[in-house]
Amino acid sequence: MKMKTLVCAVSSPAGVGCGILATLKGAPCILVPFHVVGGPENAQKVRIAARVGGKVVNVSLRSPPSEGWQLSSPEPPSGRPPDVNRMDYVIAPCKLPEEIDRTHLVALEDCDESNGPGGEVVVVAAPASWLRSRAADEASIADETRTSGHVTSSSRDHAGVAMRYDARTASGVSGGAVFETRVDDEPRLVAMHRAGAASGYGDPDGECDGDAEGVHIADIMRDVAETVAENAVREAASGGDLAAAAKELLRRPDSLTPGRGWRGRRCRAAAAALRAAAEHPERAARAVAVITGTDDVNEGAHTLLTALDTWTEVFARSVRFADAAAHLAGSLARAGLGKNSDDFVDEFLVDALVKHTKVEAVVCKVLWALRLRTKRRGGVSSRLAESFESATLELRKARGGGEESSVHRELSMLDVLMASTPHRVA
């Protein structure tokens, strides 16, 4: 049975565009740009129209839970391309009219990757006039628009999540389906069209002056997998179970090759796991010990910190990750867990000071962690002493001579500790 991709016309208080009717794990849903539907408060005001069998039918959204869209990513700031944290999509569950059989809809999880530059693409969009159509207007219902072009770059070429193509799209096409074909191949749904303007990534609904932009559906599915993992970590930790957090942190984060279980360069679930472990360091260390087959909770803490070191090689510049990692390092030190030989943790913390020196919350958390680790270990690693002193000196210079900020208070407490601990750990 051949699956069908249904492109819909969509309107909401946030804007007008398109969406793709599909299924996710067998449940009917619509994939639509976040900037078209806006926040969950608009859910009951979203209008969706699809053409089936020569007539237009209406589709309605199911009410989202009180906490908001469960599967979504906000749009990037104006002038910025989408990235792993701002992909501009919503996947919302919907109610299908009897004219649409969900078993005939394409499954989002089955969408392929783009083949890369050179492939032919067609952007299929639904006209906004469908939103005003009635059953009696069948003879005058407009067809979908189809705009052809070629892939000029894909997310495989850079660290982003978008593909670009030279199709000259009109306004109101955001959310359209992007199909890619190769010689003798059937068209494959590969992306959701997001923006027409290329220069400066301007108005996503504007006329296209250059290459258009779509978000890979395969990468949206990786983002969905990350959200599911993050929610699983939070839910388990709220009940006192740190096994999910431990498993997440022991997962290899550094693979750059797509494959089974790969979620792209994302660390939201890992950051949630770090925060959960920081709140319950002994439980987390024990959970790691159980997973790795040891009864030694200190060995579990050491394994946890070693895993943290592996993650930082990939996500050292993530503010979210740096804050959560410093929290865990400080919490383990405060609990007296781990090994004194784990000086690679101090190296990460000092590096975090340098990379995030302008982020007050991260700097405070890192200084707090360094103070607790220095107190526990009886000094700073001789290998890192010079860079440690240089980093803290730069912090003092950057913040002047004031004493009111949290950073100054942490620096003062660290000074007192260092003055009372003159020796350095070899």
Backbone hydrogen bonds in HBPLUS format (Angstrom, degrees):
<---DONOR---> <-ACCEPTOR-->    atom                        ^
c    i                          cat <-CA-CA->   ^        H-A-AA   ^      H-
h    n   atom  resd res      DA  || num        DHA   H-A  angle D-A-AA Bond
n    s   type  num  typ     dist DA aas  dist angle  dist       angle   num
A0004-LYS N   A0104-HIS O   2.64 MM 100  5.80 162.9  1.67 164.6 170.1     1
A0106-VAL N   A0004-LYS O   3.17 MM 102  5.59 134.6  2.39 138.6 133.7     2
A0021-LEU N   A0006-LEU O   2.81 MM  15  5.23 162.4  1.84 166.1 166.9     3
A0008-CYS N   A0019-GLY O   2.80 MM  11  5.10 169.0  1.81 147.9 151.5     4
A0019-GLY N   A0008-CYS O   3.07 MM  11  5.10 140.6  2.23 129.8 133.7     5
A0009-ALA N   A0049-ALA O   2.89 MM  40  5.21 161.5  1.92 154.3 156.9     6
A0049-ALA N   A0009-ALA O   2.95 MM  40  5.21 156.4  2.00 148.6 155.0     7
A0010-VAL N   A0017-GLY O   2.93 MM   7  5.25 169.3  1.94 135.4 133.1     8
A0017-GLY N   A0010-VAL O   2.86 MM   7  5.25 165.9  1.88 152.4 155.4     9
A0011-SER N   A0047-ARG O   2.98 MM  36  5.24 151.9  2.06 145.7 151.9    10
A0047-ARG N   A0011-SER O   2.85 MM  36  5.24 164.3  1.87 152.4 157.8    11
A0012-SER N   A0015-GLY O   2.89 MM   3  5.39 142.5  2.03 154.7 165.6    12
A0015-GLY N   A0012-SER O   3.12 MM   3  5.39 140.4  2.29 106.8 116.7    13
A0018-CYS N   A0174-SER O   2.70 MM 156  5.82 154.5  1.77 164.9 161.8    14
A0020-ILE N   A0031-LEU O   2.84 MM  11  5.08 157.5  1.89 143.6 151.2    15
A0031-LEU N   A0020-ILE O   2.95 MM  11  5.08 162.5  1.98 139.0 143.2    16
A0022-ALA N   A0029-CYS O   2.99 MM   7  5.53 169.9  2.00 153.7 154.9    17
A0029-CYS N   A0022-ALA O   2.91 MM   7  5.53 157.6  1.96 147.1 145.2    18
A0023-THR N   A0106-VAL O   2.99 MM  83  6.31 141.5  2.14 149.1 152.9    19
A0108-LEU N   A0023-THR O   2.96 MM  85  6.14 164.9  1.98 170.7 170.4    20
A0024-LEU N   A0027-ALA O   2.90 MM   3  5.29 150.6  1.98 142.0 149.1    21
A0027-ALA N   A0024-LEU O   3.09 MM   3  5.29 164.6  2.11 115.0 115.5    22
A0094-CYS N   A0028-PRO O   3.32 MM  66  5.95 161.9  2.35 122.8 124.7    23
A0030-ILE N   A0092-ALA O   2.93 MM  62  5.48 148.1  2.03 144.5 154.1    24
A0092-ALA N   A0030-ILE O   3.07 MM  62  5.48 156.3  2.13 154.2 153.8    25
A0032-VAL N   A0090-VAL O   3.05 MM  58  5.45 160.3  2.09 154.4 160.7    26
A0090-VAL N   A0032-VAL O   2.79 MM  58  5.45 137.3  1.97 160.0 173.9    27
A0036-VAL N   A0033-PRO O   3.05 MM   3  5.36 150.4  2.14 105.3 114.4    28
A0037-VAL N   A0033-PRO O   3.42 MM   4  6.89 153.4  2.49 152.0 157.4    29
A0038-GLY N   A0034-PHE O   2.68 MM   4  5.38 155.4  1.74 156.5 163.2    30
A0042-ASN N   A0039-GLY O   3.03 MM   3  5.92 168.4  2.04 124.9 128.7    31
A0043-ALA N   A0040-PRO O   3.04 MM   3  5.21 166.7  2.06 111.8 116.0    32
A0045-LYS N   A0042-ASN O   2.78 MM   3  5.24 153.8  1.84 120.3 129.5    33
A0046-VAL N   A0043-ALA O   3.40 MM   3  5.50 166.8  2.42 104.1 107.9    34
A0059-VAL N   A0048-ILE O   3.03 MM  11  5.21 162.0  2.06 134.4 138.2    35
A0050-ALA N   A0057-VAL O   2.90 MM   7  5.44 164.7  1.93 160.1 164.5    36
A0057-VAL N   A0050-ALA O   2.71 MM   7  5.44 163.4  1.74 164.9 169.9    37
A0052-VAL N   A0055-LYS O   2.73 MM   3  5.49 155.6  1.78 173.9 168.2    38
A0055-LYS N   A0052-VAL O   3.13 MM   3  5.49 166.1  2.15 115.2 119.5    39
A0095-LYS N   A0060-SER O   2.74 MM  35  5.43 166.8  1.76 163.2 167.5    40
A0062-ARG N   A0093-PRO O   2.95 MM  31  5.65 174.5  1.95 139.3 137.8    41
A0068-GLY N   A0065-PRO O   2.94 MM   3  5.59 166.0  1.96 122.5 126.8    42
A0091-ILE N   A0071-LEU O   2.94 MM  20  5.49 167.8  1.95 163.5 161.1    43
A0073-SER N   A0089-TYR O   2.87 MM  16  5.35 152.4  1.95 155.5 153.8    44
A0089-TYR N   A0073-SER O   2.99 MM  16  5.35 151.5  2.08 140.5 149.4    45
A0088-ASP N   A0074-PRO O   2.98 MM  14  4.79 145.0  2.11 120.2 117.0    46
A0080-ARG N   A0077-PRO O   3.04 MM   3  5.61 146.9  2.15 146.8 144.0    47
A0083-ASP N   A0086-ARG O   3.11 MM   3  5.22 147.5  2.22 115.8 122.8    48
A0086-ARG N   A0083-ASP O   3.14 MM   3  5.22 139.6  2.32 102.3 113.7    49
A0100-ILE N   A0097-PRO O   3.10 MM   3  5.86 167.7  2.12 123.0 126.7    50
A0104-HIS N   A0101-ASP O   2.95 MM   3  5.64 163.4  1.98 120.8 126.3    51
A0105-LEU N   A0102-ARG O   3.07 MM   3  5.21 162.2  2.10 107.5 113.2    52
A0110-ASP N   A0107-ALA O   2.96 MM   3  5.45 158.8  2.00 115.0 122.0    53
A0111-CYS N   A0108-LEU O   3.15 MM   3  5.53 170.2  2.16 115.7 118.2    54
A0119-GLY N   A0116-GLY O   3.47 MM   3  6.49 169.9  2.48 147.8 149.8    55
A0118-GLY N   A0151-VAL O   2.88 MM  33  5.27 164.1  1.90 140.8 140.1    56
A0151-VAL N   A0119-GLY O   2.80 MM  32  5.33 159.1  1.85 154.7 162.0    57
A0120-GLU N   A0181-THR O   3.25 MM  61  5.31 142.5  2.40 167.5 160.9    58
A0181-THR N   A0120-GLU O   2.79 MM  61  5.31 157.8  1.83 151.3 157.4    59
A0121-VAL N   A0149-GLY O   2.84 MM  28  5.28 170.4  1.85 137.1 138.3    60
A0149-GLY N   A0121-VAL O   2.99 MM  28  5.28 141.5  2.14 149.2 147.8    61
A0122-VAL N   A0179-PHE O   2.85 MM  57  5.22 146.7  1.96 141.9 150.5    62
A0179-PHE N   A0122-VAL O   2.92 MM  57  5.22 174.8  1.92 151.3 151.8    63
A0123-VAL N   A0147-THR O   2.81 MM  24  5.11 165.8  1.83 147.0 149.9    64
A0147-THR N   A0123-VAL O   3.07 MM  24  5.11 155.2  2.14 132.9 140.6    65
A0124-VAL N   A0177-ALA O   2.82 MM  53  5.19 166.0  1.84 158.8 159.0    66
A0177-ALA N   A0124-VAL O   2.92 MM  53  5.19 140.7  2.07 157.2 154.5    67
A0125-ALA N   A0145-THR O   3.01 MM  20  5.24 159.1  2.05 144.8 150.9    68
A0145-THR N   A0125-ALA O   2.87 MM  20  5.24 151.7  1.95 148.0 154.6    69
A0130-TRP N   A0127-PRO O   3.16 MM   3  6.01 166.2  2.18 121.2 124.4    70
A0131-LEU N   A0128-ALA O   3.02 MM   3  5.72 148.5  2.12 118.1 125.2    71
A0132-ARG N   A0129-SER O   2.97 MM   3  5.37 153.4  2.04 109.8 118.2    72
A0133-SER N   A0130-TRP O   3.11 MM   3  4.94 157.4  2.16 100.1 107.2    73
A0137-ASP N   A0134-ARG O   2.86 MM   3  5.32 157.7  1.91 115.4 123.0    74
A0140-SER N   A0137-ASP O   2.81 MM   3  5.53 146.0  1.93 125.6 135.4    75
A0141-ILE N   A0138-GLU O   3.36 MM   3  5.39 172.3  2.37 107.8 109.7    76
A0166-ASP N   A0150-HIS O   3.06 MM  16  5.67 151.1  2.14 146.4 150.3    77
A0152-THR N   A0164-ARG O   2.78 MM  12  5.55 165.3  1.80 134.0 139.2    78
A0153-SER N   A0164-ARG O   3.38 MM  11  5.22 158.1  2.43 131.2 128.3    79
A0164-ARG N   A0153-SER O   2.80 MM  11  5.22 167.1  1.82 143.1 146.0    80
A0157-ASP N   A0154-SER O   2.83 MM   3  5.51 157.7  1.88 119.6 126.6    81
A0216-HIS N   A0161-VAL O   3.31 MM  55  6.40 161.4  2.35 158.0 162.3    82
A0163-MET N   A0214-GLY O   2.82 MM  51  5.39 160.1  1.86 155.4 162.2    83
A0214-GLY N   A0163-MET O   2.92 MM  51  5.39 165.4  1.95 159.0 162.5    84
A0165-TYR N   A0212-ALA O   3.09 MM  47  5.34 153.4  2.16 131.7 138.6    85
A0212-ALA N   A0165-TYR O   2.62 MM  47  5.34 148.9  1.72 177.8 170.3    86
A0208-CYS N   A0169-THR O   3.35 MM  39  5.61 145.4  2.47 171.0 163.8    87
A0176-GLY N   A0173-VAL O   2.93 MM   3  5.64 145.0  2.05 153.2 153.6    88
A0175-GLY N   A0193-HIS O   2.64 MM  18  5.06 161.3  1.68 138.9 145.8    89
A0193-HIS N   A0176-GLY O   2.84 MM  17  5.09 164.8  1.86 150.4 152.7    90
A0178-VAL N   A0191-ALA O   2.95 MM  13  4.98 160.3  1.99 152.9 146.8    91
A0190-VAL N   A0178-VAL O   2.97 MM  12  5.99 173.1  1.97 170.8 171.8    92
A0191-ALA N   A0178-VAL O   3.41 MM  13  4.98 158.6  2.46 136.1 137.0    93
A0180-GLU N   A0188-ARG O   2.85 MM   8  5.27 155.1  1.92 142.7 148.2    94
A0188-ARG N   A0180-GLU O   2.92 MM   8  5.27 158.2  1.97 139.6 146.3    95
A0185-ASP N   A0182-ARG O   2.90 MM   3  5.21 161.4  1.94 137.2 134.5    96
A0217-ILE N   A0190-VAL O   3.01 MM  27  5.84 165.6  2.03 131.9 136.6    97
A0192-MET N   A0215-VAL O   3.01 MM  23  5.34 157.6  2.06 142.4 146.2    98
A0215-VAL N   A0192-MET O   2.89 MM  23  5.34 156.4  1.95 149.3 146.3    99
A0194-ARG N   A0213-GLU O   2.81 MM  19  5.72 167.3  1.82 148.1 149.3   100
A0195-ALA N   A0213-GLU O   3.11 MM  18  5.13 165.4  2.13 138.0 142.0   101
A0213-GLU N   A0195-ALA O   2.88 MM  18  5.13 161.6  1.92 158.8 156.2   102
A0201-TYR N   A0198-ALA O   3.14 MM   3  5.06 171.8  2.15 113.7 115.1   103
A0206-GLY N   A0203-ASP O   2.98 MM   3  5.06 166.7  1.99 114.0 116.6   104
A0220-ILE N   A0216-HIS O   3.03 MM   4  6.38 143.0  2.17 139.7 150.7   105
A0221-MET N   A0217-ILE O   2.91 MM   4  6.24 150.4  2.00 149.0 156.4   106
A0222-ARG N   A0218-ALA O   3.15 MM   4  6.50 138.9  2.33 132.6 143.3   107
A0223-ASP N   A0219-ASP O   2.97 MM   4  6.28 148.0  2.07 141.9 150.5   108
A0224-VAL N   A0220-ILE O   2.86 MM   4  6.21 148.9  1.96 146.0 155.2   109
A0225-ALA N   A0221-MET O   2.96 MM   4  6.22 156.2  2.02 143.4 149.0   110
A0226-GLU N   A0222-ARG O   3.02 MM   4  6.31 147.5  2.13 140.4 149.1   111
A0227-THR N   A0223-ASP O   2.96 MM   4  6.27 154.4  2.02 147.7 154.5   112
A0228-VAL N   A0224-VAL O   2.90 MM   4  6.19 160.6  1.94 155.1 160.2   113
A0229-ALA N   A0225-ALA O   2.99 MM   4  6.19 157.8  2.04 143.8 149.7   114
A0230-GLU N   A0226-GLU O   2.87 MM   4  6.08 157.8  1.92 148.9 155.3   115
A0231-ASN N   A0227-THR O   2.90 MM   4  6.12 163.8  1.93 152.7 156.7   116
A0232-ALA N   A0228-VAL O   2.98 MM   4  6.18 150.8  2.07 143.9 152.1   117
A0233-VAL N   A0229-ALA O   3.01 MM   4  6.27 156.0  2.07 149.4 154.9   118
A0234-ARG N   A0230-GLU O   3.04 MM   4  6.32 165.8  2.06 152.9 156.4   119
A0235-GLU N   A0231-ASN O   2.88 MM   4  6.00 166.1  1.90 150.4 154.8   120
A0236-ALA N   A0232-ALA O   3.03 MM   4  6.06 167.1  2.05 146.9 150.7   121
A0237-ALA N   A0233-VAL O   2.98 MM   4  6.04 163.2  2.01 148.7 154.0   122
A0238-SER N   A0234-ARG O   2.93 MM   4  6.08 147.8  2.03 146.5 154.8   123
A0239-GLY N   A0236-ALA O   3.08 MM   3  5.38 142.9  2.22 103.7 114.3   124
A0241-ASP N   A0236-ALA O   2.93 MM   5  5.08 152.2  2.01 147.9 138.8   125
A0240-GLY N   A0237-ALA O   2.93 MM   3  4.88 162.7  1.96 106.7 110.5   126
A0246-ALA N   A0242-LEU O   2.90 MM   4  6.14 160.6  1.93 153.4 159.2   127
A0247-LYS N   A0243-ALA O   2.90 MM   4  6.12 163.1  1.93 153.5 157.5   128
A0248-GLU N   A0244-ALA O   3.01 MM   4  6.16 154.2  2.08 142.5 149.6   129
A0249-LEU N   A0245-ALA O   3.07 MM   4  6.33 158.9  2.11 150.7 155.5   130
A0250-LEU N   A0246-ALA O   3.00 MM   4  6.21 139.1  2.18 145.3 156.8   131
A0251-ARG N   A0248-GLU O   3.23 MM   3  5.27 154.0  2.30  99.3 107.0   132
A0262-TRP N   A0259-GLY O   3.01 MM   3  5.38 165.5  2.03 132.3 133.4   133
A0266-ARG N   A0264-GLY O   2.98 MM   2  5.66 130.6  2.23 106.0  91.4   134
A0271-ALA N   A0267-CYS O   2.83 MM   4  5.98 156.8  1.88 149.6 155.8   135
A0272-ALA N   A0268-ARG O   2.97 MM   4  6.23 154.4  2.03 145.1 152.2   136
A0273-ALA N   A0269-ALA O   2.88 MM   4  6.14 148.9  1.98 142.5 151.7   137
A0274-LEU N   A0270-ALA O   2.82 MM   4  6.12 152.1  1.90 148.8 156.4   138
A0275-ARG N   A0271-ALA O   3.00 MM   4  6.28 157.9  2.05 147.5 152.7   139
A0276-ALA N   A0272-ALA O   3.00 MM   4  6.21 158.7  2.04 145.8 151.8   140
A0277-ALA N   A0273-ALA O   2.88 MM   4  6.06 160.4  1.92 149.3 154.8   141
A0278-ALA N   A0274-LEU O   2.83 MM   4  6.00 146.5  1.94 143.3 153.1   142
A0279-GLU N   A0275-ARG O   3.05 MM   4  6.29 143.5  2.19 143.4 152.0   143
A0280-HIS N   A0276-ALA O   3.20 MM   4  6.48 139.6  2.38 139.9 150.4   144
A0284-ALA N   A0280-HIS O   2.99 MM   4  6.19 160.3  2.03 158.2 164.6   145
A0285-ALA N   A0281-PRO O   2.90 MM   4  6.07 163.5  1.93 149.4 153.7   146
A0286-ARG N   A0282-GLU O   2.91 MM   4  6.05 153.9  1.97 146.0 153.5   147
A0287-ALA N   A0283-ARG O   2.86 MM   4  6.05 151.0  1.94 144.2 152.6   148
A0288-VAL N   A0284-ALA O   2.99 MM   4  6.28 155.4  2.05 150.2 156.2   149
A0289-ALA N   A0285-ALA O   2.97 MM   4  6.18 154.0  2.04 140.7 148.3   150
A0290-VAL N   A0286-ARG O   2.94 MM   4  6.22 155.4  2.00 149.6 155.2   151
A0291-ILE N   A0287-ALA O   3.08 MM   4  6.31 161.0  2.12 145.4 150.3   152
A0292-THR N   A0288-VAL O   2.91 MM   4  6.11 155.3  1.97 152.4 159.1   153
A0293-GLY N   A0289-ALA O   2.93 MM   4  5.95 107.2  2.48 135.9 151.9   154
A0294-THR N   A0289-ALA O   2.83 MM   5  5.01 177.3  1.83 147.4 148.4   155
A0293-GLY N   A0290-VAL O   3.23 MM   3  5.11 155.8  2.29  97.9 105.1   156
A0300-GLY N   A0296-ASP O   2.99 MM   4  6.37 147.1  2.10 142.9 152.9   157
A0301-ALA N   A0297-VAL O   2.90 MM   4  6.24 149.2  2.00 142.5 150.3   158
A0302-HIS N   A0298-ASN O   2.90 MM   4  6.14 154.8  1.96 142.8 149.9   159
A0303-THR N   A0299-GLU O   2.91 MM   4  6.14 158.8  1.95 147.6 152.9   160
A0304-LEU N   A0300-GLY O   2.93 MM   4  6.14 149.9  2.03 142.7 151.5   161
A0305-LEU N   A0301-ALA O   2.92 MM   4  6.22 156.5  1.98 149.9 155.4   162
A0306-THR N   A0302-HIS O   2.86 MM   4  6.10 149.3  1.96 147.0 156.5   163
A0307-ALA N   A0303-THR O   2.90 MM   4  6.13 155.5  1.96 146.1 152.2   164
A0308-LEU N   A0304-LEU O   2.93 MM   4  6.21 150.1  2.02 141.3 150.3   165
A0309-ASP N   A0305-LEU O   2.96 MM   4  6.23 149.0  2.05 142.1 149.5   166
A0310-THR N   A0306-THR O   3.14 MM   4  6.52 147.4  2.25 142.4 150.6   167
A0310-THR N   A0307-ALA O   3.08 MM   3  5.08 117.9  2.48  93.8 109.0   168
A0311-TRP N   A0307-ALA O   3.01 MM   4  6.39 157.0  2.07 152.3 158.1   169
A0312-THR N   A0308-LEU O   2.99 MM   4  6.27 154.5  2.06 150.7 157.5   170
A0313-GLU N   A0310-THR O   3.26 MM   3  5.49 141.0  2.42 100.7 110.9   171
A0314-VAL N   A0311-TRP O   2.96 MM   3  5.54 146.5  2.07 113.8 123.0   172
A0315-PHE N   A0311-TRP O   2.94 MM   4  6.15 161.1  1.98 153.8 160.1   173
A0318-SER N   A0315-PHE O   3.07 MM   3  5.38 164.8  2.09 114.5 119.2   174
A0322-ALA N   A0318-SER O   2.91 MM   4  6.09 167.7  1.93 154.3 158.0   175
A0323-ASP N   A0319-VAL O   3.04 MM   4  6.13 166.5  2.05 154.2 157.0   176
A0324-ALA N   A0320-ARG O   3.24 MM   4  6.42 165.9  2.26 144.4 148.3   177
A0325-ALA N   A0321-PHE O   2.80 MM   4  5.91 159.3  1.84 156.3 162.7   178
A0326-ALA N   A0322-ALA O   3.00 MM   4  6.08 160.6  2.04 146.6 151.4   179
A0327-HIS N   A0323-ASP O   3.10 MM   4  6.30 150.4  2.20 140.9 149.3   180
A0328-LEU N   A0324-ALA O   3.07 MM   4  6.38 154.2  2.13 146.3 152.1   181
A0329-ALA N   A0325-ALA O   2.94 MM   4  6.22 167.4  1.96 153.6 157.0   182
A0330-GLY N   A0326-ALA O   2.97 MM   4  6.12 162.3  2.00 149.6 153.9   183
A0331-SER N   A0327-HIS O   2.97 MM   4  6.09 155.0  2.04 144.1 151.6   184
A0332-LEU N   A0328-LEU O   2.92 MM   4  6.11 163.0  1.95 159.4 162.2   185
A0333-ALA N   A0329-ALA O   3.20 MM   4  6.35 155.8  2.26 139.4 146.1   186
A0334-ARG N   A0330-GLY O   2.90 MM   4  6.10 157.8  1.95 148.1 154.6   187
A0335-ALA N   A0331-SER O   2.99 MM   4  6.17 143.1  2.12 140.4 150.0   188
A0337-LEU N   A0332-LEU O   2.88 MM   5  5.18 171.2  1.89 157.7 155.1   189
A0336-GLY N   A0333-ALA O   3.00 MM   3  4.97 153.3  2.08 100.5 108.9   190
A0342-ASP N   A0339-LYS O   3.08 MM   3  5.62 165.4  2.10 119.5 121.6   191
A0343-ASP N   A0341-SER O   2.78 MM   2  5.52 141.2  1.93 100.4  91.7   192
A0345-VAL N   A0342-ASP O   3.23 MM   3  5.99 162.1  2.26 116.5 121.0   193
A0346-ASP N   A0343-ASP O   3.08 MM   3  5.21 118.8  2.47  98.6 112.3   194
A0347-GLU N   A0343-ASP O   3.16 MM   4  6.54 150.6  2.25 144.2 152.7   195
A0348-PHE N   A0344-PHE O   3.06 MM   4  6.36 152.8  2.14 140.3 146.2   196
A0349-LEU N   A0345-VAL O   2.95 MM   4  6.27 160.3  1.99 150.6 156.2   197
A0350-VAL N   A0346-ASP O   2.87 MM   4  6.10 165.0  1.90 155.0 158.0   198
A0351-ASP N   A0347-GLU O   2.98 MM   4  6.11 158.5  2.03 144.8 151.4   199
A0352-ALA N   A0348-PHE O   2.80 MM   4  6.06 145.9  1.92 147.1 157.2   200
A0353-LEU N   A0349-LEU O   3.07 MM   4  6.42 145.1  2.19 143.7 152.4   201
A0354-VAL N   A0350-VAL O   3.28 MM   4  6.67 151.1  2.37 144.8 151.5   202
A0355-LYS N   A0351-ASP O   2.94 MM   4  6.23 163.4  1.97 153.6 158.2   203
A0356-HIS N   A0352-ALA O   2.86 MM   4  5.73 152.1  1.94 146.7 152.9   204
A0359-VAL N   A0356-HIS O   2.97 MM   3  5.42 165.5  1.99 119.1 123.9   205
A0363-VAL N   A0359-VAL O   3.00 MM   4  6.21 169.0  2.01 163.2 166.9   206
A0364-CYS N   A0360-GLU O   2.96 MM   4  6.14 165.4  1.98 155.0 158.5   207
A0365-LYS N   A0361-ALA O   3.09 MM   4  6.25 160.7  2.13 143.7 149.1   208
A0366-VAL N   A0362-VAL O   2.85 MM   4  6.04 157.9  1.90 154.3 160.6   209
A0367-LEU N   A0363-VAL O   2.93 MM   4  6.10 166.4  1.95 153.1 156.6   210
A0368-TRP N   A0364-CYS O   2.97 MM   4  6.11 156.6  2.02 146.0 152.8   211
A0369-ALA N   A0365-LYS O   2.99 MM   4  6.19 156.5  2.05 143.5 149.6   212
A0370-LEU N   A0366-VAL O   2.83 MM   4  6.09 160.9  1.87 153.9 159.4   213
A0371-ARG N   A0367-LEU O   2.90 MM   4  6.06 154.7  1.96 145.7 152.5   214
A0372-LEU N   A0368-TRP O   3.08 MM   4  6.35 161.3  2.12 149.2 153.3   215
A0373-ARG N   A0369-ALA O   2.91 MM   4  6.10 159.2  1.95 151.1 157.4   216
A0374-THR N   A0370-LEU O   2.80 MM   4  5.87 156.5  1.86 146.8 153.7   217
A0375-LYS N   A0371-ARG O   2.95 MM   4  6.09 157.7  2.00 145.8 151.9   218
A0376-ARG N   A0372-LEU O   3.05 MM   4  6.20 157.7  2.10 141.8 147.6   219
A0377-ARG N   A0373-ARG O   2.92 MM   4  6.00 159.8  1.96 148.8 154.3   220
A0378-GLY N   A0374-THR O   2.86 MM   4  5.66 127.5  2.14 140.8 151.4   221
A0379-GLY N   A0374-THR O   3.12 MM   5  4.89 137.0  2.32 132.7 139.5   222
A0425-VAL N   A0380-VAL O   3.06 MM  45  5.53 126.5  2.36 110.8 123.0   223
A0384-LEU N   A0381-SER O   2.89 MM   3  5.32 140.4  2.05 109.5 120.8   224
A0385-ALA N   A0381-SER O   2.92 MM   4  5.95 117.5  2.32 147.2 164.7   225
A0382-SER N   A0425-VAL O   2.80 MM  43  5.93 148.3  1.90 169.0 167.3   226
A0388-PHE N   A0384-LEU O   2.80 MM   4  5.85 154.3  1.86 160.6 169.3   227
A0389-GLU N   A0385-ALA O   2.96 MM   4  6.15 163.6  1.99 150.5 153.8   228
A0390-SER N   A0386-GLU O   2.91 MM   4  6.11 154.4  1.98 146.4 154.4   229
A0391-ALA N   A0387-SER O   2.91 MM   4  5.98 157.3  1.96 142.9 148.4   230
A0392-THR N   A0388-PHE O   3.12 MM   4  6.36 166.0  2.14 151.4 154.6   231
A0393-LEU N   A0389-GLU O   2.96 MM   4  6.03 147.8  2.07 140.1 149.4   232
A0394-GLU N   A0390-SER O   3.00 MM   4  6.24 154.9  2.07 146.5 152.4   233
A0395-LEU N   A0391-ALA O   3.11 MM   4  6.40 146.3  2.23 141.1 150.3   234
A0396-ARG N   A0392-THR O   3.10 MM   4  6.40 154.9  2.16 144.8 150.4   235
A0397-LYS N   A0393-LEU O   3.03 MM   4  6.33 158.6  2.07 150.4 156.2   236
A0398-ALA N   A0394-GLU O   2.92 MM   4  6.06 158.5  1.97 146.5 152.4   237
A0399-ARG N   A0395-LEU O   3.11 MM   4  6.24 138.9  2.29 142.8 152.5   238
A0409-ARG N   A0405-SER O   3.15 MM   4  6.49 154.5  2.22 144.4 151.5   239
A0410-GLU N   A0406-SER O   2.99 MM   4  6.22 156.9  2.04 147.6 153.3   240
A0411-LEU N   A0407-VAL O   2.89 MM   4  6.12 159.5  1.93 152.0 158.2   241
A0412-SER N   A0408-HIS O   2.90 MM   4  6.07 155.7  1.96 146.2 152.4   242
A0413-MET N   A0409-ARG O   3.06 MM   4  6.31 159.9  2.10 146.6 151.3   243
A0414-LEU N   A0410-GLU O   2.93 MM   4  6.12 150.8  2.01 145.9 154.5   244
A0415-ASP N   A0411-LEU O   2.87 MM   4  6.10 149.3  1.96 145.5 154.0   245
A0416-VAL N   A0412-SER O   3.06 MM   4  6.36 158.6  2.10 149.8 154.3   246
A0417-LEU N   A0413-MET O   3.09 MM   4  6.30 158.0  2.14 142.3 148.1   247
A0418-MET N   A0414-LEU O   2.88 MM   4  6.10 163.0  1.91 152.0 156.4   248
A0419-ALA N   A0415-ASP O   2.88 MM   4  6.07 152.4  1.96 149.3 156.9   249
A0420-SER N   A0416-VAL O   3.15 MM   4  6.39 141.3  2.31 140.4 149.9   250
A0420-SER N   A0417-LEU O   3.16 MM   3  5.24 126.9  2.45  96.2 109.6   251
A0421-THR N   A0418-MET O   3.19 MM   3  4.89 150.1  2.29  93.3 102.2   252
